[in-house]
Amino acid sequence: MMAPMSRSPWNLVVRRFALPLTVALIGAACTDPPGAETSETETGDGDGDGDGDGDGDGAPGDGDGAPGDGDGEGSSLTYWGDAKPIIDRSCATCHGDGGIGPFGLETWEQVEPFALILAPSIADLSMPPWPPNADCNTYVDDRSLTLAERELLLEWIASGYPEGDPADAAPDPTPPEPFVADFTVTLPEPYTPTQSPDDYRCFLIPWPEDLTEPVFVTGQIAYPDQKQMLHHVISFIADPEDAHIFQALDDADPASGYECFGGPGTLDWTGRWLGNWVPGMDPWRAPAGSGIEVKPGSLLIVQMHYNTIAAAPVPDATSLGFQIVDSVERPGTFVPILDYRWVAGIEPMTIPANEADVHHQVALPRTHPLFAATLAILGVGSSEEVDVWRGTLHMHMLGTRAKLEVMRSGASEDECVVQIDDWDFHWQGDYMLEQPIPFGGDDTMQLDCWYDNTAANQPLVNGEPKLPTTTGWGEGTFDEMCLGIVYMARK
């Protein structure tokens, strides 16, 4: 749950008297999902010093100024009784054994030495990472903290982060239904990252030969071999007639696999999105009764994003597991939302150097040829209504914010699919809506992307910020994209 900090963490403790301001700032930035309890703005403790210990000195804890001694005088909050369930759900999924987090938060022994320095990252909303704007929509497996949860953790830390009694621990939540894969595949050979700190590599894996009939993928799980250096795994599927395109990319690279930054190596959707994994994510599951068709003889393309900041490069042999069925009630597919004129260079997606707020937009009606082509696999007509179940956004290093929404013909309000107000290339996700959004014949899908191409927002090259240069659409690290991806299914 901790973000990088440039100042001493001891000077950044969020003391109890500072909580009203913290809560006000958080309240301006997020809202709670329906039914979540939130506290009022009162956070005072009645002793006049605002620290919760009743001794009038303003120091967190019991008044002797020693953080972490754990008696928590003046506060009833404890690790076992209050903080642990929140940390387990929203933090330990990344800060766990072999996780991408730089330290563990699964046990009291792990939490205690780091509790004090968690506060700044909790207060500034940088941890846990959950990019979607809460006002846009509500999502399955939302790991963000509600206002009440943030306030509770900050109060517990400011009062000396007492451990409490293990007997007060809440019962462990009911575990999710276990994911049982119908088959698994592994990278062709172990791969050791060669690029630092980020290495994007695609590997080709033939679809199992014994699957001689079309099947529908209803779920995917990643079994990370070297989880501490894995930032994401995305799988794509190429139909048999398109497999040679990706085989040529692989053959042209003498090392195992081939370099692929923005996607599987093409953007014409010959490599269709199949599933993804990021740290802390549960297995990918299609909406109930839905799935993605895969033909026999297809080629699986697995994009790996390795990050070696927290761990030295070592050989990785990650595996993927898939659940499949012979048929589904509502076939589904991932659909790209973009302006192909950008890709073809017909209308350049120019982002001028030294411009701080560059905006690009594309609005595609349901009858657009892009939907006709990508939804053909579902057997729906160009004006037939489908359901939007998932959404993700994609830009590169200069992106600052983006939004994807369904524009209703003649309606006073549009429906937001996903909105990210503080884009971070390293925290991309795929977000399942709690309720699908219908996308009908008179509706339009609109994507907006904003960029900052000034000196203050440049990626590093050999440890130094890159000089701003005019850029546009492309696959390269220093090119840019404006791309949305949605999962659509028949009704």
Wavefront OBJ file of the C-alpha trace (Angstrom):
o trace
v 0.000 0.000 0.000
v 2.980 2.302 -0.003
v 3.914 4.641 -2.833
v 7.452 5.939 -3.350
v 8.160 8.895 -1.076
v 10.793 11.620 -1.305
v 10.506 12.859 2.272
v 11.128 11.133 5.580
v 8.067 9.036 6.474
v 8.395 10.096 10.110
v 7.510 13.639 9.059
v 4.480 12.431 7.128
v 2.482 10.773 9.902
v -1.169 11.698 9.588
v -2.028 12.655 13.147
v -5.538 12.599 14.467
v -5.877 16.378 14.504
v -5.216 16.386 10.737
v -7.968 13.917 9.912
v -10.759 16.464 9.220
v -8.682 17.979 6.404
v -7.707 14.559 5.101
v -11.322 13.432 5.103
v -12.411 16.595 3.303
v -9.817 16.051 0.584
v -10.785 12.404 0.192
v -14.446 13.298 0.070
v -13.808 15.670 -2.816
v -12.052 12.943 -4.769
v -14.218 9.855 -4.340
v -17.619 8.599 -3.351
v -18.743 5.420 -1.686
v -20.512 2.584 -3.473
v -24.195 2.211 -2.585
v -24.714 0.920 0.921
v -21.252 1.774 2.232
v -21.151 3.401 5.648
v -19.420 6.752 5.835
v -18.700 8.810 8.899
v -19.491 12.443 9.403
v -16.759 15.053 9.377
v -16.361 14.907 13.148
v -13.109 13.214 14.127
v -12.325 15.018 17.383
v -11.629 13.030 20.550
v -12.661 15.523 23.206
v -9.330 15.970 24.954
v -8.403 19.244 23.290
v -5.198 18.176 21.550
v -6.657 16.191 18.682
v -4.380 13.168 18.998
v -6.754 10.731 20.638
v -4.590 9.854 23.653
v -6.005 12.200 26.277
v -2.649 13.525 27.460
v -2.707 16.916 25.748
v 0.676 16.641 24.017
v -0.493 16.088 20.471
v 1.635 12.984 19.904
v 0.117 9.859 18.411
v -0.124 6.771 20.579
v 0.032 6.774 24.368
v 1.783 10.105 24.939
v 5.385 8.940 25.096
v 5.922 9.609 21.394
v 6.993 6.026 20.626
v 5.069 4.837 17.593
v 4.194 1.173 17.332
v 4.182 0.333 21.049
v 0.641 -0.806 20.420
v -1.442 0.097 23.480
v -3.599 2.547 21.458
v -4.765 4.552 24.497
v -7.693 6.818 23.573
v -8.764 4.778 20.543
v -10.771 1.584 20.377
v -9.429 0.654 16.942
v -7.043 -2.308 16.701
v -5.318 -4.311 14.001
v -7.186 -7.543 14.702
v -10.587 -6.034 15.310
v -10.685 -3.280 12.678
v -7.712 -2.795 10.316
v -6.916 -6.372 9.324
v -10.045 -7.100 7.214
v -9.447 -3.935 5.162
v -5.732 -4.586 4.697
v -6.359 -8.215 3.761
v -8.900 -7.307 1.082
v -7.334 -4.218 -0.468
v -3.594 -4.432 0.244
v -2.337 -7.962 0.864
v -3.323 -9.126 -2.609
v -0.257 -7.253 -3.935
v 1.718 -7.041 -0.678
v 1.790 -10.796 -0.148
v 4.083 -13.748 -0.574
v 5.821 -13.278 -3.921
v 3.590 -10.297 -4.766
v 4.672 -7.235 -6.651
v 4.525 -5.081 -3.498
v 7.995 -4.407 -2.034
v 6.985 -5.743 1.418
v 4.335 -8.017 2.870
v 1.176 -6.971 4.701
v -0.378 -10.376 5.321
v 0.387 -10.723 9.049
v 0.709 -8.474 12.098
v 4.456 -9.132 12.154
v 4.652 -7.751 8.626
v 2.265 -4.847 9.140
v 3.729 -3.478 12.386
v 7.102 -2.200 11.084
v 5.455 -0.505 8.088
v 2.180 0.752 9.596
v 3.444 4.256 10.282
v 4.553 4.925 6.715
v 1.345 3.664 5.117
v -0.598 6.797 6.090
v 0.599 9.201 3.332
v -0.244 6.766 0.558
v -3.659 6.062 2.070
v -4.385 9.760 2.510
v -3.341 10.834 -0.998
v -5.395 7.995 -2.566
v -2.360 6.482 -4.321
v -2.767 3.186 -2.497
v -4.335 0.793 -3.005
v -4.142 1.426 -6.761
v -7.661 1.532 -8.192
v -7.720 4.009 -11.083
v -11.436 4.172 -12.074
v -13.410 7.229 -11.034
v -16.031 6.073 -8.536
v -18.626 8.446 -10.017
v -18.391 6.722 -13.417
v -19.717 3.273 -12.544
v -19.488 0.424 -10.033
v -17.327 -2.628 -10.638
v -16.933 -6.211 -9.498
v -13.941 -6.849 -7.184
v -13.392 -3.138 -6.478
v -10.325 -3.017 -4.206
v -10.508 0.716 -3.508
v -11.083 1.990 0.013
v -14.314 3.711 0.923
v -14.122 7.016 2.750
v -15.023 5.240 5.999
v -12.257 2.649 5.487
v -9.618 5.291 4.775
v -10.660 7.260 7.829
v -10.531 4.131 9.979
v -7.021 3.173 8.845
v -5.696 6.711 9.273
v -7.201 6.973 12.767
v -5.773 3.578 13.738
v -2.291 4.567 12.529
v -2.446 7.985 14.178
v -3.431 6.443 17.519
v -0.333 4.233 17.602
v -1.580 1.319 15.429
v -2.338 -1.002 18.381
v -2.423 -4.725 17.697
v -5.301 -5.650 19.983
v -6.427 -9.178 20.728
v -6.328 -11.875 18.014
v -9.556 -13.184 19.528
v -11.278 -10.059 18.173
v -10.480 -10.976 14.571
v -13.509 -11.233 12.323
v -14.158 -14.617 10.734
v -12.331 -15.085 7.470
v -14.573 -14.197 4.532
v -16.057 -16.976 2.463
v -13.440 -17.795 -0.150
v -14.463 -17.383 -3.788
v -15.370 -20.431 -5.801
v -12.089 -22.110 -6.705
v -10.982 -21.761 -10.312
v -10.499 -25.206 -11.829
v -8.821 -24.951 -15.221
v -9.842 -27.329 -17.998
v -6.329 -27.099 -19.420
v -3.129 -25.138 -18.848
v -0.368 -23.866 -21.112
v 3.119 -22.621 -20.262
v 5.507 -20.231 -21.982
v 7.475 -22.102 -24.668
v 10.665 -21.785 -22.613
v 11.720 -19.865 -19.490
v 12.439 -16.223 -20.293
v 14.790 -13.903 -18.402
v 13.968 -10.190 -18.895
v 16.708 -8.267 -20.700
v 15.190 -4.762 -20.700
v 15.249 -2.710 -17.500
v 13.158 -1.745 -15.696
v 10.338 -2.812 -18.070
v 10.379 -5.633 -20.583
v 7.328 -6.289 -22.786
v 7.512 -9.684 -24.475
v 5.044 -11.736 -26.510
v 5.140 -15.528 -26.720
v 3.267 -17.831 -29.099
v 1.529 -20.970 -27.833
v -0.480 -23.238 -30.164
v -4.076 -23.853 -29.124
v -4.339 -27.468 -27.850
v -4.483 -29.869 -30.790
v -7.010 -32.113 -29.074
v -9.595 -29.310 -29.201
v -10.801 -30.184 -32.674
v -14.096 -28.275 -32.443
v -14.793 -24.621 -31.612
v -15.046 -23.908 -27.868
v -15.925 -20.882 -25.761
v -13.456 -19.560 -23.200
v -15.346 -18.620 -20.031
v -12.409 -17.961 -17.712
v -8.670 -17.496 -17.506
v -6.207 -17.662 -14.628
v -2.518 -16.787 -14.514
v -0.052 -18.893 -12.543
v 2.862 -16.440 -12.269
v 6.171 -18.238 -11.955
v 8.099 -15.129 -10.839
v 5.271 -13.020 -9.418
v 7.591 -10.442 -7.871
v 8.606 -9.139 -11.314
v 5.345 -9.634 -13.225
v 3.282 -6.497 -13.793
v 0.660 -7.886 -16.159
v -0.211 -10.792 -18.447
v -2.551 -10.323 -21.432
v -3.626 -13.123 -23.746
v -4.755 -12.684 -27.336
v -6.063 -15.225 -29.830
v -5.307 -15.302 -33.556
v -7.639 -17.299 -35.770
v -5.958 -20.006 -37.878
v -5.951 -17.851 -41.009
v -4.123 -15.038 -39.148
v -1.560 -17.089 -37.214
v 1.160 -16.544 -39.827
v 1.193 -12.792 -39.072
v 2.392 -13.373 -35.533
v 4.608 -16.295 -36.404
v 6.513 -13.942 -38.707
v 7.069 -11.507 -35.817
v 8.375 -14.339 -33.659
v 10.634 -15.685 -36.418
v 12.169 -12.244 -36.953
v 13.389 -12.031 -33.335
v 16.308 -14.348 -32.516
v 15.427 -14.506 -28.802
v 12.480 -16.365 -27.313
v 9.283 -14.571 -28.281
v 9.342 -11.032 -29.644
v 9.207 -7.499 -28.262
v 5.665 -6.086 -28.073
v 4.851 -2.884 -26.258
v 1.373 -1.604 -27.121
v -0.319 -4.907 -27.968
v 0.361 -8.280 -29.610
v 2.277 -6.654 -32.462
v -0.656 -5.557 -34.631
v -3.649 -3.290 -34.085
v -5.973 -4.623 -36.787
v -7.610 -7.025 -34.297
v -6.164 -10.084 -36.016
v -4.994 -10.758 -32.465
v -8.260 -10.605 -30.479
v -8.108 -9.829 -26.752
v -8.881 -12.981 -24.738
v -8.090 -12.256 -21.071
v -5.706 -10.568 -18.677
v -4.111 -10.663 -15.226
v -2.607 -7.965 -13.008
v -1.337 -8.311 -9.412
v -4.201 -8.642 -6.960
v -6.690 -9.656 -9.643
v -8.946 -12.672 -9.284
v -9.197 -15.066 -12.244
v -10.819 -13.522 -15.309
v -14.346 -14.827 -15.760
v -16.798 -14.039 -18.515
v -20.269 -12.880 -17.466
v -22.534 -15.801 -16.556
v -23.747 -17.596 -19.663
v -21.200 -15.891 -21.908
v -17.807 -16.729 -23.397
v -15.384 -16.070 -26.273
v -15.270 -18.456 -29.208
v -11.913 -19.973 -30.166
v -11.513 -22.119 -33.284
v -9.321 -25.202 -33.552
v -5.876 -24.438 -34.911
v -5.821 -20.939 -33.401
v -2.676 -19.381 -31.951
v -2.473 -18.033 -28.409
v -0.378 -14.880 -27.989
v 0.704 -14.093 -24.429
v 2.042 -10.622 -23.666
v 4.172 -10.447 -20.514
v 5.099 -7.188 -18.807
v 8.114 -7.735 -16.581
v 9.232 -5.032 -14.163
v 12.569 -5.545 -12.411
v 12.593 -2.598 -10.000
v 11.725 -4.787 -6.997
v 13.476 -7.980 -8.108
v 16.502 -8.987 -10.155
v 15.764 -10.638 -13.528
v 15.425 -14.419 -13.263
v 14.009 -17.034 -15.659
v 10.205 -16.998 -15.728
v 7.955 -19.856 -16.854
v 4.477 -18.484 -16.195
v 1.461 -20.648 -17.041
v -2.130 -19.845 -17.959
v -5.208 -21.899 -17.201
v -8.460 -21.744 -19.178
v -12.028 -22.790 -18.565
v -13.968 -23.758 -21.687
v -17.429 -24.940 -22.638
v -18.881 -26.242 -25.900
v -21.606 -23.588 -26.137
v -22.926 -20.484 -24.369
v -26.241 -18.661 -24.276
v -24.717 -15.266 -25.032
v -21.503 -15.321 -27.092
v -19.189 -12.434 -26.252
v -16.067 -10.784 -27.572
v -13.721 -7.943 -26.745
v -14.081 -4.972 -29.095
v -11.514 -2.178 -29.676
v -12.716 1.419 -29.555
v -10.404 3.647 -31.603
v -10.154 5.699 -34.754
v -8.524 3.504 -37.404
v -7.636 6.654 -39.352
v -5.037 7.220 -36.630
v -3.638 3.731 -37.146
v -3.532 4.107 -40.932
v -2.075 7.622 -40.782
v -5.027 9.039 -42.704
v -5.679 11.481 -39.871
v -2.615 11.769 -37.598
v -3.232 11.685 -33.873
v -0.747 14.478 -33.289
v 0.450 15.394 -29.794
v 2.643 18.504 -30.217
v 5.785 18.949 -28.153
v 5.475 21.222 -25.103
v 1.654 21.154 -25.138
v 0.204 20.450 -21.688
v -3.425 19.559 -22.469
v -3.847 17.787 -25.803
v -7.230 16.158 -26.404
v -8.186 13.465 -28.911
v -11.642 11.978 -29.329
v -13.446 9.387 -31.388
v -17.206 8.783 -31.476
v -18.394 5.568 -33.140
v -22.106 4.922 -33.776
v -23.398 1.389 -33.244
v -23.754 1.084 -37.031
v -20.034 1.861 -37.648
v -18.170 -0.725 -39.771
v -15.797 -1.346 -36.838
v -18.652 -2.848 -34.809
v -19.984 -4.745 -37.822
v -16.566 -6.385 -38.310
v -15.714 -7.171 -34.687
v -19.202 -8.250 -33.631
v -19.724 -10.501 -36.646
v -18.503 -13.426 -34.541
v -21.580 -12.899 -32.324
v -23.984 -13.136 -35.258
v -25.683 -9.800 -34.527
v -26.905 -7.210 -37.014
v -25.405 -3.737 -37.294
v -28.256 -2.136 -35.334
v -28.936 -4.946 -32.868
v -28.568 -4.111 -29.182
v -25.749 -5.799 -27.270
v -24.610 -5.547 -23.662
v -21.337 -3.911 -22.558
v -19.934 -5.866 -19.585
v -16.309 -4.796 -19.164
v -14.134 -1.852 -20.088
v -10.494 -0.832 -20.111
v -8.479 2.138 -21.361
v -5.035 2.245 -22.927
v -2.545 5.050 -23.520
v 1.240 5.201 -23.193
v 3.529 7.472 -21.179
v 2.124 10.931 -22.011
v -1.500 10.164 -21.152
v -3.058 12.001 -18.227
v -6.756 11.034 -18.230
v -9.319 9.221 -20.358
v -13.010 8.371 -20.479
v -15.153 5.835 -22.331
v -18.927 6.225 -22.398
v -22.088 5.243 -24.218
v -23.887 8.262 -25.648
v -27.659 7.801 -25.690
v -29.581 9.190 -28.645
v -31.971 11.821 -27.334
v -31.148 11.070 -23.675
v -30.274 13.758 -21.162
v -27.524 11.659 -19.568
v -24.928 9.341 -21.035
v -23.638 6.146 -19.402
v -20.003 6.006 -18.330
v -18.155 2.707 -18.882
v -14.815 3.637 -17.319
v -13.098 6.924 -16.485
v -9.536 7.368 -15.231
v -8.581 10.821 -14.014
v -4.916 10.159 -13.172
v -3.488 7.870 -15.838
v -0.586 5.630 -14.859
v 0.691 3.309 -17.588
v 1.903 0.827 -14.987
v -1.540 0.339 -13.388
v -3.776 -0.705 -16.255
v -6.773 -2.863 -15.533
v -9.868 -4.459 -17.005
v -13.025 -3.575 -15.090
v -16.175 -5.705 -14.929
v -19.368 -3.702 -14.477
v -21.762 -4.760 -11.751
v -24.570 -4.220 -14.258
v -24.173 -4.257 -18.053
v -24.798 -1.198 -20.198
v -27.037 -1.769 -23.250
v -25.573 -0.520 -26.536
v -28.315 -0.114 -29.126
v -28.701 0.819 -32.763
v -29.082 4.547 -32.110
v -26.291 4.769 -29.527
v -22.675 5.935 -29.904
v -19.506 4.841 -28.118
v -17.267 7.824 -27.347
v -13.635 7.735 -26.241
v -11.731 10.801 -24.987
v -8.003 10.904 -24.205
v -5.864 13.735 -22.828
v -2.070 14.097 -22.908
v 0.674 16.241 -21.401
v 3.730 16.503 -23.670
v 5.653 19.047 -21.632
v 9.047 18.530 -20.007
v 7.328 17.823 -16.678
v 5.644 14.671 -17.998
v 8.313 12.753 -19.914
v 9.465 9.137 -19.541
v 13.016 8.442 -18.468
v 15.717 7.417 -20.928
v 18.891 6.128 -19.280
v 17.764 7.764 -16.054
v 17.110 11.177 -17.603
v 13.775 12.691 -18.694
v 13.257 12.503 -22.438
v 13.071 15.816 -24.285
v 9.544 16.625 -25.502
v 9.043 15.786 -29.178
v 5.899 15.855 -31.279
v 4.486 12.354 -31.344
v 1.471 10.419 -32.567
v -0.053 6.967 -32.887
v 2.325 4.021 -32.825
v 3.418 0.749 -31.217
v 6.688 2.094 -29.817
v 7.356 3.023 -26.206
v 7.592 6.714 -27.066
v 4.631 6.690 -29.453
v 1.111 7.132 -28.135
v -2.304 5.520 -28.330
v -5.912 6.342 -27.511
v -7.648 2.992 -27.193
v -10.633 1.602 -25.354
v -11.492 -2.092 -25.108
v -14.920 -3.364 -24.108
v -16.402 -6.831 -23.665
v -19.728 -7.042 -25.488
v -22.138 -9.962 -25.478
v -25.436 -10.862 -27.057
v -28.420 -10.129 -24.900
l 1 2 3 4 5 6 7 8 9 10 11 12 13 14 15 16 17 18 19 20 21 22 23 24 25 26 27 28 29 30 31 32 33 34 35 36 37 38 39 40 41 42 43 44 45 46 47 48 49 50 51 52 53 54 55 56 57 58 59 60 61 62 63 64 65 66 67 68 69 70 71 72 73 74 75 76 77 78 79 80 81 82 83 84 85 86 87 88 89 90 91 92 93 94 95 96 97 98 99 100 101 102 103 104 105 106 107 108 109 110 111 112 113 114 115 116 117 118 119 120 121 122 123 124 125 126 127 128 129 130 131 132 133 134 135 136 137 138 139 140 141 142 143 144 145 146 147 148 149 150 151 152 153 154 155 156 157 158 159 160 161 162 163 164 165 166 167 168 169 170 171 172 173 174 175 176 177 178 179 180 181 182 183 184 185 186 187 188 189 190 191 192 193 194 195 196 197 198 199 200 201 202 203 204 205 206 207 208 209 210 211 212 213 214 215 216 217 218 219 220 221 222 223 224 225 226 227 228 229 230 231 232 233 234 235 236 237 238 239 240 241 242 243 244 245 246 247 248 249 250 251 252 253 254 255 256 257 258 259 260 261 262 263 264 265 266 267 268 269 270 271 272 273 274 275 276 277 278 279 280 281 282 283 284 285 286 287 288 289 290 291 292 293 294 295 296 297 298 299 300 301 302 303 304 305 306 307 308 309 310 311 312 313 314 315 316 317 318 319 320 321 322 323 324 325 326 327 328 329 330 331 332 333 334 335 336 337 338 339 340 341 342 343 344 345 346 347 348 349 350 351 352 353 354 355 356 357 358 359 360 361 362 363 364 365 366 367 368 369 370 371 372 373 374 375 376 377 378 379 380 381 382 383 384 385 386 387 388 389 390 391 392 393 394 395 396 397 398 399 400 401 402 403 404 405 406 407 408 409 410 411 412 413 414 415 416 417 418 419 420 421 422 423 424 425 426 427 428 429 430 431 432 433 434 435 436 437 438 439 440 441 442 443 444 445 446 447 448 449 450 451 452 453 454 455 456 457 458 459 460 461 462 463 464 465 466 467 468 469 470 471 472 473 474 475 476 477 478 479 480 481 482 483 484 485 486 487 488 489 490 491
